[in-house]
Amino acid sequence: MSVWIYVLAAVAIGGVIVVGMANYSGGAQAQNVTLEAPSGATLATDETMLLVDIRSPEEWKQTGVVDGALLVTYSTPDAFLAAVKPHLKPGQRLGLICRTGNRTSRAARQIAALVDSPVVDVQGGMSRVLGQGYKPVKPSRAQGCQSC
């Protein structure tokens, strides 16, 4: 019977570890994060959202960017928000786009608790937007690309 106590204790501890890791890694969806799939044209014209392309300058140059997007490579939540907050208007949603959506998914969860604005994770990233026929623009210094 004492073996079963150890087995049950191990299962309980394992469950606590799994739940804790899911929350720590961002497995839980933040209240102010939504996953949306707007068209490229909508992303370029939606004034209710500040769209931030979190890819690298090399990626921006390779594929082009959404017209009007702010270009800020994501490294850490604090550095990213320091660069973005001056551009975010009160009540404006913060949209994040990357190549395929993997980086924005992670970044959105990391910054959600640090901002008062709703955070939009653009589903499928630039790959989806370009695949739907959107014609991107060249990245520029005015958008935030210092090497463009």
Summary of the structure (lengths in Angstrom):
residues: 148
radius of gyration: 19.1
end to end distance: 69.8
largest distance: 70.9
contacts: 419
relative contact order: 0.21
helix: 46%
strand: 15%
